[in-house]
Amino acid sequence: MHTRKLGPLQVSALGLGCMGMSDFYGPRDEAESVATIHRAIELGVTLLDTADMYGPFTNEELVGRAIEGRRDRVVLATKCGIVRDSNDVTVRGINGTPEYIRAACDASLRRLRADVIDLYQLHRVDPKTPIEDSVGAMADLVKAGKVRAIGLSEAGSATLRRAHAVHPLASVQTEYSLWTRDPEDDVLATCRELGIGFLAYSPLGRGFLTGQIKRFEDLAPDDFRRSSPRFQGENFQKNLDLVAKVEDIARERGVKASQLALAWVLAQGDFIVPIPGTKRRSYLEENVAAEAIALTEADLRRLDAAAPKGAAAGLRYTEVGMRLVNQ
């Protein structure tokens, strides 16, 4: 697999998002999840992305067990900053204080069974804490040798500039796909200008762009997508129509819609690293194969026409969730 740069880190062109192995997307199978991580490493995927709030905490523990004996083959990325209530995990707060960041890093290191975190990210910007203070604390972790590089998640362009002035950012992580093209407003341009890598999470539209979700009822009862505006009511059908256009182009190319969607993200810039999540080896192998798909200018024009910016119906999070996104 080809590699790309995230600041000082060299990573595989495609990473692996591990969230769904422990949370949010229905039933879990730890044995298959561990096997998926092992298979990813065999296929040349080096970047594994997790966070302390996934589970909460259990996803980091799973990743830590899975990479035992393989740590030197992995670029380990995790996040802090979203705090879930111990009595009700659907309740979330944001904490970007230096004290919290330092304690969260130590806890993540223990769960991951690691001496150092390669990429430590602030999961959401804390509106009550100056970003300079949050990034300053993360920079101290780099100086202490606990972290190799730092990044932000869901941060707007102005925030990126302020943060980068305190300590160079290796990456910003934001949702980006054929049905979520918001970063094209200014975040991607800022990343290019400042030399910040871009981690594209949910590059398959939370699974919608695979074409495998045909009915709302296909989602497990505890699947958080049931609360997502894009999976509800009229929005669901409108988004199915969008996916059908992508599927038509994929059939002509002789590839799966999911592979075409990933190839599109990869084609948007060599500083962009998609991190599709999966908990199954079969889907992982399909995703990895997308890295070899070369899209022509004609392909890109057709995809832009099929899924132009703003084409997806509905907000990408609930209104409450969108308030946690830094603009």
BALOBA-1460 file (C-alpha; in Angstrom, 3 decimals):
// residues 327
<rec num="1" residu="m" x="0.000" y="0.000" z="0.000"/>
<rec num="2" residu="h" x="1.161" y="3.545" z="-0.701"/>
<rec num="3" residu="t" x="1.852" y="5.867" z="2.197"/>
<rec num="4" residu="r" x="0.981" y="9.456" z="3.024"/>
<rec num="5" residu="k" x="2.242" y="11.977" z="5.546"/>
<rec num="6" residu="l" x="0.516" y="13.318" z="8.632"/>
<rec num="7" residu="g" x="3.014" y="15.840" z="9.901"/>
<rec num="8" residu="p" x="6.029" y="13.810" z="11.067"/>
<rec num="9" residu="l" x="4.143" y="10.519" z="10.733"/>
<rec num="10" residu="q" x="4.192" y="8.310" z="7.664"/>
<rec num="11" residu="v" x="1.018" y="6.240" z="7.454"/>
<rec num="12" residu="s" x="-0.771" y="3.947" z="5.044"/>
<rec num="13" residu="a" x="-2.913" y="5.774" z="2.470"/>
<rec num="14" residu="l" x="-5.958" y="4.129" z="4.051"/>
<rec num="15" residu="g" x="-6.327" y="3.769" z="7.796"/>
<rec num="16" residu="l" x="-8.736" y="1.720" z="9.874"/>
<rec num="17" residu="g" x="-11.378" y="3.312" z="12.076"/>
<rec num="18" residu="c" x="-11.965" y="1.001" z="15.051"/>
<rec num="19" residu="m" x="-14.982" y="2.685" z="16.696"/>
<rec num="20" residu="g" x="-17.651" y="0.300" z="15.398"/>
<rec num="21" residu="m" x="-15.850" y="-2.680" z="16.873"/>
<rec num="22" residu="s" x="-17.017" y="-1.608" z="20.318"/>
<rec num="23" residu="d" x="-19.841" y="0.889" z="19.985"/>
<rec num="24" residu="f" x="-22.547" y="2.658" z="17.985"/>
<rec num="25" residu="y" x="-23.123" y="0.207" z="15.097"/>
<rec num="26" residu="g" x="-25.034" y="-2.723" z="16.531"/>
<rec num="27" residu="p" x="-23.754" y="-6.160" z="17.651"/>
<rec num="28" residu="r" x="-20.097" y="-6.683" z="18.490"/>
<rec num="29" residu="d" x="-17.811" y="-9.654" z="17.904"/>
<rec num="30" residu="e" x="-14.481" y="-9.110" z="19.608"/>
<rec num="31" residu="a" x="-12.777" y="-12.135" z="18.040"/>
<rec num="32" residu="e" x="-13.665" y="-10.962" z="14.533"/>
<rec num="33" residu="s" x="-12.661" y="-7.400" z="15.384"/>
<rec num="34" residu="v" x="-9.226" y="-8.518" z="16.562"/>
<rec num="35" residu="a" x="-8.883" y="-10.675" z="13.450"/>
<rec num="36" residu="t" x="-9.815" y="-7.634" z="11.350"/>
<rec num="37" residu="i" x="-7.061" y="-5.556" z="12.957"/>
<rec num="38" residu="h" x="-4.558" y="-8.349" z="12.382"/>
<rec num="39" residu="r" x="-5.636" y="-8.681" z="8.747"/>
<rec num="40" residu="a" x="-5.355" y="-4.921" z="8.271"/>
<rec num="41" residu="i" x="-1.755" y="-5.018" z="9.445"/>
<rec num="42" residu="e" x="-1.048" y="-7.940" z="7.085"/>
<rec num="43" residu="l" x="-2.436" y="-5.891" z="4.186"/>
<rec num="44" residu="g" x="-0.214" y="-2.918" z="4.948"/>
<rec num="45" residu="v" x="-2.678" y="-0.762" z="6.874"/>
<rec num="46" residu="t" x="-0.597" y="0.934" z="9.548"/>
<rec num="47" residu="l" x="-2.913" y="3.628" z="10.932"/>
<rec num="48" residu="l" x="-5.406" y="2.517" z="13.594"/>
<rec num="49" residu="d" x="-7.779" y="5.175" z="14.925"/>
<rec num="50" residu="t" x="-9.636" y="4.891" z="18.221"/>
<rec num="51" residu="a" x="-10.763" y="7.155" z="21.090"/>
<rec num="52" residu="d" x="-11.321" y="6.904" z="24.806"/>
<rec num="53" residu="m" x="-15.052" y="7.622" z="24.428"/>
<rec num="54" residu="y" x="-15.661" y="4.614" z="22.177"/>
<rec num="55" residu="g" x="-17.258" y="2.062" z="24.477"/>
<rec num="56" residu="p" x="-16.500" y="4.146" z="26.492"/>
<rec num="57" residu="f" x="-12.931" y="2.990" z="27.054"/>
<rec num="58" residu="t" x="-13.436" y="-0.572" z="25.766"/>
<rec num="59" residu="n" x="-12.307" y="0.182" z="22.204"/>
<rec num="60" residu="e" x="-8.891" y="1.340" z="23.342"/>
<rec num="61" residu="e" x="-8.607" y="-1.824" z="25.412"/>
<rec num="62" residu="l" x="-9.537" y="-3.961" z="22.400"/>
<rec num="63" residu="v" x="-6.999" y="-2.206" z="20.175"/>
<rec num="64" residu="g" x="-4.352" y="-2.573" z="22.874"/>
<rec num="65" residu="r" x="-4.907" y="-6.326" z="23.042"/>
<rec num="66" residu="a" x="-4.994" y="-6.665" z="19.251"/>
<rec num="67" residu="i" x="-1.669" y="-4.926" z="18.640"/>
<rec num="68" residu="e" x="0.249" y="-6.755" z="21.347"/>
<rec num="69" residu="g" x="3.377" y="-8.062" z="19.651"/>
<rec num="70" residu="r" x="2.634" y="-5.890" z="16.609"/>
<rec num="71" residu="r" x="3.105" y="-2.413" z="18.073"/>
<rec num="72" residu="d" x="6.086" y="-1.635" z="15.850"/>
<rec num="73" residu="r" x="3.921" y="-2.129" z="12.739"/>
<rec num="74" residu="v" x="1.206" y="0.291" z="13.812"/>
<rec num="75" residu="v" x="0.737" y="4.069" z="13.901"/>
<rec num="76" residu="l" x="-1.540" y="4.387" z="16.892"/>
<rec num="77" residu="a" x="-4.031" y="7.266" z="16.951"/>
<rec num="78" residu="t" x="-6.478" y="8.001" z="19.733"/>
<rec num="79" residu="k" x="-8.521" y="10.946" z="20.984"/>
<rec num="80" residu="c" x="-9.703" y="12.640" z="24.154"/>
<rec num="81" residu="g" x="-12.131" y="15.439" z="24.862"/>
<rec num="82" residu="i" x="-15.611" y="13.907" z="24.690"/>
<rec num="83" residu="v" x="-16.728" y="12.808" z="28.145"/>
<rec num="84" residu="r" x="-19.621" y="10.390" z="28.516"/>
<rec num="85" residu="d" x="-21.716" y="10.146" z="31.663"/>
<rec num="86" residu="s" x="-20.978" y="6.952" z="33.617"/>
<rec num="87" residu="n" x="-24.685" y="6.502" z="34.362"/>
<rec num="88" residu="d" x="-25.991" y="7.386" z="30.894"/>
<rec num="89" residu="v" x="-23.474" y="7.002" z="28.052"/>
<rec num="90" residu="t" x="-25.769" y="8.904" z="25.673"/>
<rec num="91" residu="v" x="-25.006" y="12.061" z="27.667"/>
<rec num="92" residu="r" x="-21.816" y="13.755" z="26.507"/>
<rec num="93" residu="g" x="-19.774" y="16.731" z="27.555"/>
<rec num="94" residu="i" x="-16.672" y="18.397" z="26.174"/>
<rec num="95" residu="n" x="-13.496" y="18.870" z="28.200"/>
<rec num="96" residu="g" x="-10.360" y="20.423" z="26.762"/>
<rec num="97" residu="t" x="-8.735" y="21.622" z="29.969"/>
<rec num="98" residu="p" x="-5.015" y="20.915" z="30.394"/>
<rec num="99" residu="e" x="-5.653" y="18.904" z="33.573"/>
<rec num="100" residu="y" x="-8.143" y="16.663" z="31.831"/>
<rec num="101" residu="i" x="-5.960" y="16.174" z="28.756"/>
<rec num="102" residu="r" x="-2.968" y="15.097" z="30.837"/>
<rec num="103" residu="a" x="-5.020" y="12.609" z="32.862"/>
<rec num="104" residu="a" x="-6.822" y="11.288" z="29.777"/>
<rec num="105" residu="c" x="-3.526" y="10.647" z="27.989"/>
<rec num="106" residu="d" x="-2.152" y="8.612" z="30.884"/>
<rec num="107" residu="a" x="-5.362" y="6.568" z="31.011"/>
<rec num="108" residu="s" x="-5.271" y="5.935" z="27.256"/>
<rec num="109" residu="l" x="-1.662" y="4.769" z="27.435"/>
<rec num="110" residu="r" x="-2.638" y="2.214" z="30.081"/>
<rec num="111" residu="r" x="-5.606" y="0.914" z="28.103"/>
<rec num="112" residu="l" x="-3.623" y="0.741" z="24.865"/>
<rec num="113" residu="r" x="-0.729" y="-1.018" z="26.645"/>
<rec num="114" residu="a" x="1.564" y="1.475" z="24.955"/>
<rec num="115" residu="d" x="4.567" y="3.552" z="25.986"/>
<rec num="116" residu="v" x="3.717" y="6.298" z="23.486"/>
<rec num="117" residu="i" x="0.728" y="7.408" z="21.396"/>
<rec num="118" residu="d" x="1.741" y="8.249" z="17.835"/>
<rec num="119" residu="l" x="-1.115" y="10.692" z="17.174"/>
<rec num="120" residu="y" x="-3.065" y="12.231" z="20.053"/>
<rec num="121" residu="q" x="-6.138" y="14.197" z="19.023"/>
<rec num="122" residu="l" x="-8.594" y="16.506" z="20.733"/>
<rec num="123" residu="h" x="-11.917" y="14.931" z="19.809"/>
<rec num="124" residu="r" x="-13.907" y="18.159" z="20.018"/>
<rec num="125" residu="v" x="-12.882" y="21.737" z="20.700"/>
<rec num="126" residu="d" x="-13.948" y="22.844" z="24.176"/>
<rec num="127" residu="p" x="-15.709" y="26.215" z="23.828"/>
<rec num="128" residu="k" x="-14.946" y="26.992" z="27.490"/>
<rec num="129" residu="t" x="-11.193" y="26.435" z="27.167"/>
<rec num="130" residu="p" x="-8.968" y="28.520" z="24.873"/>
<rec num="131" residu="i" x="-7.614" y="26.254" z="22.153"/>
<rec num="132" residu="e" x="-4.152" y="27.594" z="22.981"/>
<rec num="133" residu="d" x="-4.451" y="26.050" z="26.452"/>
<rec num="134" residu="s" x="-5.629" y="22.682" z="25.128"/>
<rec num="135" residu="v" x="-2.923" y="22.488" z="22.480"/>
<rec num="136" residu="g" x="-0.320" y="23.723" z="24.947"/>
<rec num="137" residu="a" x="-1.113" y="20.745" z="27.170"/>
<rec num="138" residu="m" x="-0.860" y="18.396" z="24.192"/>
<rec num="139" residu="a" x="2.475" y="19.960" z="23.255"/>
<rec num="140" residu="d" x="3.699" y="19.241" z="26.789"/>
<rec num="141" residu="l" x="2.810" y="15.573" z="26.226"/>
<rec num="142" residu="v" x="5.010" y="15.592" z="23.139"/>
<rec num="143" residu="k" x="7.876" y="17.091" z="25.151"/>
<rec num="144" residu="a" x="7.339" y="14.429" z="27.824"/>
<rec num="145" residu="g" x="7.662" y="11.665" z="25.231"/>
<rec num="146" residu="k" x="4.136" y="10.359" z="25.797"/>
<rec num="147" residu="v" x="2.904" y="11.515" z="22.385"/>
<rec num="148" residu="r" x="4.673" y="11.793" z="19.022"/>
<rec num="149" residu="a" x="2.289" y="14.146" z="17.190"/>
<rec num="150" residu="i" x="-0.970" y="15.955" z="17.869"/>
<rec num="151" residu="g" x="-4.148" y="16.755" z="15.981"/>
<rec num="152" residu="l" x="-7.664" y="18.121" z="16.303"/>
<rec num="153" residu="s" x="-11.033" y="16.701" z="15.306"/>
<rec num="154" residu="e" x="-13.962" y="18.691" z="13.898"/>
<rec num="155" residu="a" x="-12.140" y="22.009" z="14.143"/>
<rec num="156" residu="g" x="-12.828" y="25.008" z="11.930"/>
<rec num="157" residu="s" x="-10.215" y="26.855" z="9.913"/>
<rec num="158" residu="a" x="-9.712" y="29.740" z="12.345"/>
<rec num="159" residu="t" x="-9.245" y="27.308" z="15.232"/>
<rec num="160" residu="l" x="-6.720" y="25.304" z="13.221"/>
<rec num="161" residu="r" x="-4.652" y="28.419" z="12.640"/>
<rec num="162" residu="r" x="-4.654" y="29.360" z="16.317"/>
<rec num="163" residu="a" x="-3.773" y="25.816" z="17.358"/>
<rec num="164" residu="h" x="-1.041" y="25.402" z="14.748"/>
<rec num="165" residu="a" x="0.616" y="28.585" z="15.975"/>
<rec num="166" residu="v" x="1.068" y="26.975" z="19.408"/>
<rec num="167" residu="h" x="2.389" y="23.634" z="18.170"/>
<rec num="168" residu="p" x="2.459" y="22.138" z="14.662"/>
<rec num="169" residu="l" x="-0.605" y="19.983" z="14.026"/>
<rec num="170" residu="a" x="-0.055" y="16.683" z="12.260"/>
<rec num="171" residu="s" x="-3.713" y="16.327" z="11.345"/>
<rec num="172" residu="v" x="-7.292" y="17.425" z="11.580"/>
<rec num="173" residu="q" x="-9.964" y="14.756" z="11.567"/>
<rec num="174" residu="t" x="-13.357" y="15.581" z="10.088"/>
<rec num="175" residu="e" x="-16.160" y="13.729" z="8.364"/>
<rec num="176" residu="y" x="-15.590" y="13.821" z="4.603"/>
<rec num="177" residu="s" x="-17.186" y="11.812" z="1.820"/>
<rec num="178" residu="l" x="-19.297" y="12.121" z="-1.289"/>
<rec num="179" residu="w" x="-22.240" y="13.014" z="0.929"/>
<rec num="180" residu="t" x="-20.378" y="15.228" z="3.424"/>
<rec num="181" residu="r" x="-18.258" y="17.760" z="1.579"/>
<rec num="182" residu="d" x="-18.290" y="20.519" z="4.201"/>
<rec num="183" residu="p" x="-14.456" y="20.565" z="4.583"/>
<rec num="184" residu="e" x="-14.266" y="21.916" z="1.038"/>
<rec num="185" residu="d" x="-15.493" y="25.286" z="2.365"/>
<rec num="186" residu="d" x="-12.104" y="26.187" z="3.842"/>
<rec num="187" residu="v" x="-10.658" y="23.453" z="6.074"/>
<rec num="188" residu="l" x="-8.998" y="21.537" z="3.227"/>
<rec num="189" residu="a" x="-7.438" y="24.732" z="1.880"/>
<rec num="190" residu="t" x="-6.117" y="25.596" z="5.337"/>
<rec num="191" residu="c" x="-4.603" y="22.125" z="5.670"/>
<rec num="192" residu="r" x="-2.867" y="22.490" z="2.305"/>
<rec num="193" residu="e" x="-1.521" y="25.905" z="3.237"/>
<rec num="194" residu="l" x="-0.216" y="24.930" z="6.672"/>
<rec num="195" residu="g" x="0.947" y="21.415" z="5.802"/>
<rec num="196" residu="i" x="-1.581" y="19.707" z="8.073"/>
<rec num="197" residu="g" x="-2.716" y="16.201" z="7.170"/>
<rec num="198" residu="f" x="-6.426" y="15.455" z="6.928"/>
<rec num="199" residu="l" x="-8.061" y="12.326" z="8.355"/>
<rec num="200" residu="a" x="-11.393" y="11.681" z="6.623"/>
<rec num="201" residu="y" x="-13.677" y="9.790" z="8.956"/>
<rec num="202" residu="s" x="-16.900" y="8.181" z="7.758"/>
<rec num="203" residu="p" x="-15.674" y="8.275" z="4.128"/>
<rec num="204" residu="l" x="-18.443" y="5.783" z="3.328"/>
<rec num="205" residu="g" x="-21.189" y="7.976" z="4.753"/>
<rec num="206" residu="r" x="-21.591" y="5.815" z="7.862"/>
<rec num="207" residu="g" x="-22.098" y="2.835" z="5.583"/>
<rec num="208" residu="f" x="-24.763" y="4.451" z="3.427"/>
<rec num="209" residu="l" x="-22.456" y="4.835" z="0.428"/>
<rec num="210" residu="t" x="-21.838" y="1.083" z="0.360"/>
<rec num="211" residu="g" x="-25.343" y="0.611" z="-1.061"/>
<rec num="212" residu="q" x="-26.040" y="-2.136" z="1.455"/>
<rec num="213" residu="i" x="-28.478" y="-0.166" z="3.611"/>
<rec num="214" residu="k" x="-31.819" y="-0.194" z="1.823"/>
<rec num="215" residu="r" x="-34.313" y="0.241" z="4.677"/>
<rec num="216" residu="f" x="-34.324" y="1.999" z="8.017"/>
<rec num="217" residu="e" x="-35.242" y="-1.378" z="9.504"/>
<rec num="218" residu="d" x="-31.883" y="-2.766" z="8.323"/>
<rec num="219" residu="l" x="-30.282" y="-0.925" z="11.249"/>
<rec num="220" residu="a" x="-29.943" y="-2.761" z="14.563"/>
<rec num="221" residu="p" x="-32.161" y="-1.466" z="17.410"/>
<rec num="222" residu="d" x="-29.139" y="-0.004" z="19.225"/>
<rec num="223" residu="d" x="-27.511" y="1.427" z="16.092"/>
<rec num="224" residu="f" x="-26.959" y="5.159" z="16.632"/>
<rec num="225" residu="r" x="-27.698" y="5.842" z="12.955"/>
<rec num="226" residu="r" x="-31.381" y="5.442" z="13.835"/>
<rec num="227" residu="s" x="-31.105" y="8.882" z="15.454"/>
<rec num="228" residu="s" x="-29.226" y="10.418" z="12.516"/>
<rec num="229" residu="p" x="-31.302" y="12.860" z="10.443"/>
<rec num="230" residu="r" x="-29.870" y="11.433" z="7.210"/>
<rec num="231" residu="f" x="-31.286" y="7.999" z="7.992"/>
<rec num="232" residu="q" x="-34.789" y="9.192" z="8.823"/>
<rec num="233" residu="g" x="-38.035" y="9.772" z="6.944"/>
<rec num="234" residu="e" x="-37.882" y="11.471" z="3.559"/>
<rec num="235" residu="n" x="-34.164" y="12.060" z="3.970"/>
<rec num="236" residu="f" x="-33.549" y="8.319" z="3.849"/>
<rec num="237" residu="q" x="-35.174" y="7.937" z="0.431"/>
<rec num="238" residu="k" x="-33.523" y="11.051" z="-0.994"/>
<rec num="239" residu="n" x="-30.141" y="9.739" z="0.097"/>
<rec num="240" residu="l" x="-30.908" y="6.331" z="-1.400"/>
<rec num="241" residu="d" x="-31.432" y="8.105" z="-4.712"/>
<rec num="242" residu="l" x="-28.006" y="9.738" z="-4.366"/>
<rec num="243" residu="v" x="-26.351" y="6.388" z="-3.645"/>
<rec num="244" residu="a" x="-28.057" y="4.838" z="-6.677"/>
<rec num="245" residu="k" x="-26.199" y="7.321" z="-8.904"/>
<rec num="246" residu="v" x="-22.884" y="6.346" z="-7.331"/>
<rec num="247" residu="e" x="-23.755" y="2.658" z="-7.771"/>
<rec num="248" residu="d" x="-24.425" y="3.201" z="-11.478"/>
<rec num="249" residu="i" x="-20.956" y="4.678" z="-11.985"/>
<rec num="250" residu="a" x="-19.383" y="1.907" z="-9.900"/>
<rec num="251" residu="r" x="-21.016" y="-0.789" z="-12.001"/>
<rec num="252" residu="e" x="-19.622" y="0.765" z="-15.151"/>
<rec num="253" residu="r" x="-16.155" y="0.773" z="-13.584"/>
<rec num="254" residu="g" x="-16.542" y="-2.816" z="-12.387"/>
<rec num="255" residu="v" x="-16.044" y="-1.914" z="-8.727"/>
<rec num="256" residu="k" x="-18.228" y="-1.657" z="-5.642"/>
<rec num="257" residu="a" x="-19.868" y="1.633" z="-4.678"/>
<rec num="258" residu="s" x="-17.885" y="1.621" z="-1.453"/>
<rec num="259" residu="q" x="-14.616" y="1.283" z="-3.349"/>
<rec num="260" residu="l" x="-15.540" y="4.082" z="-5.717"/>
<rec num="261" residu="a" x="-16.424" y="6.342" z="-2.772"/>
<rec num="262" residu="l" x="-13.064" y="5.656" z="-1.114"/>
<rec num="263" residu="a" x="-11.155" y="6.178" z="-4.357"/>
<rec num="264" residu="w" x="-12.890" y="9.569" z="-4.692"/>
<rec num="265" residu="v" x="-11.729" y="10.670" z="-1.226"/>
<rec num="266" residu="l" x="-8.181" y="9.494" z="-1.940"/>
<rec num="267" residu="a" x="-8.181" y="11.493" z="-5.181"/>
<rec num="268" residu="q" x="-8.956" y="14.778" z="-3.399"/>
<rec num="269" residu="g" x="-5.370" y="15.275" z="-2.228"/>
<rec num="270" residu="d" x="-2.298" y="13.340" z="-1.165"/>
<rec num="271" residu="f" x="-2.523" y="14.870" z="2.318"/>
<rec num="272" residu="i" x="-5.895" y="13.171" z="2.874"/>
<rec num="273" residu="v" x="-6.079" y="9.767" z="4.596"/>
<rec num="274" residu="p" x="-9.517" y="8.115" z="4.725"/>
<rec num="275" residu="i" x="-10.139" y="5.963" z="7.799"/>
<rec num="276" residu="p" x="-13.128" y="3.761" z="6.914"/>
<rec num="277" residu="g" x="-14.369" y="1.809" z="9.875"/>
<rec num="278" residu="t" x="-15.279" y="-1.844" z="9.789"/>
<rec num="279" residu="k" x="-15.401" y="-4.773" z="12.179"/>
<rec num="280" residu="r" x="-15.268" y="-7.490" z="9.498"/>
<rec num="281" residu="r" x="-12.338" y="-8.798" z="7.479"/>
<rec num="282" residu="s" x="-14.390" y="-9.125" z="4.291"/>
<rec num="283" residu="y" x="-15.279" y="-5.419" z="4.233"/>
<rec num="284" residu="l" x="-11.750" y="-4.474" z="5.222"/>
<rec num="285" residu="e" x="-10.362" y="-6.316" z="2.200"/>
<rec num="286" residu="e" x="-12.842" y="-4.569" z="-0.105"/>
<rec num="287" residu="n" x="-11.843" y="-1.203" z="1.332"/>
<rec num="288" residu="v" x="-8.125" y="-1.834" z="0.990"/>
<rec num="289" residu="a" x="-8.598" y="-2.794" z="-2.671"/>
<rec num="290" residu="a" x="-9.976" y="0.699" z="-3.328"/>
<rec num="291" residu="e" x="-6.502" y="2.161" z="-2.885"/>
<rec num="292" residu="a" x="-5.502" y="0.689" z="-6.253"/>
<rec num="293" residu="i" x="-8.388" y="2.304" z="-8.174"/>
<rec num="294" residu="a" x="-7.233" y="5.186" z="-10.369"/>
<rec num="295" residu="l" x="-10.031" y="7.581" z="-11.213"/>
<rec num="296" residu="t" x="-9.919" y="9.557" z="-14.444"/>
<rec num="297" residu="e" x="-10.874" y="13.209" z="-14.729"/>
<rec num="298" residu="a" x="-14.070" y="12.039" z="-16.397"/>
<rec num="299" residu="d" x="-14.823" y="9.781" z="-13.433"/>
<rec num="300" residu="l" x="-14.309" y="12.649" z="-11.014"/>
<rec num="301" residu="r" x="-16.563" y="14.965" z="-13.018"/>
<rec num="302" residu="r" x="-19.326" y="12.343" z="-13.074"/>
<rec num="303" residu="l" x="-19.062" y="11.783" z="-9.332"/>
<rec num="304" residu="d" x="-19.124" y="15.529" z="-8.662"/>
<rec num="305" residu="a" x="-22.281" y="15.744" z="-10.737"/>
<rec num="306" residu="a" x="-23.848" y="12.710" z="-9.034"/>
<rec num="307" residu="a" x="-23.040" y="13.879" z="-5.511"/>
<rec num="308" residu="p" x="-22.411" y="17.628" z="-5.537"/>
<rec num="309" residu="k" x="-21.716" y="19.500" z="-2.342"/>
<rec num="310" residu="g" x="-24.868" y="19.708" z="-0.248"/>
<rec num="311" residu="a" x="-26.605" y="16.860" z="-2.081"/>
<rec num="312" residu="a" x="-27.196" y="14.726" z="1.013"/>
<rec num="313" residu="a" x="-30.530" y="15.321" z="2.728"/>
<rec num="314" residu="g" x="-30.462" y="16.082" z="6.446"/>
<rec num="315" residu="l" x="-27.880" y="17.182" z="8.985"/>
<rec num="316" residu="r" x="-24.970" y="14.799" z="9.548"/>
<rec num="317" residu="y" x="-25.615" y="14.856" z="13.310"/>
<rec num="318" residu="t" x="-28.645" y="15.788" z="15.362"/>
<rec num="319" residu="e" x="-28.933" y="19.480" z="16.185"/>
<rec num="320" residu="v" x="-27.416" y="18.752" z="19.598"/>
<rec num="321" residu="g" x="-24.509" y="16.918" z="17.966"/>
<rec num="322" residu="m" x="-23.916" y="19.714" z="15.483"/>
<rec num="323" residu="r" x="-23.511" y="22.176" z="18.370"/>
<rec num="324" residu="l" x="-20.403" y="20.228" z="19.384"/>
<rec num="325" residu="v" x="-18.770" y="20.838" z="15.998"/>
<rec num="326" residu="n" x="-16.382" y="23.786" z="15.934"/>
<rec num="327" residu="q" x="-17.071" y="26.081" z="12.972"/>
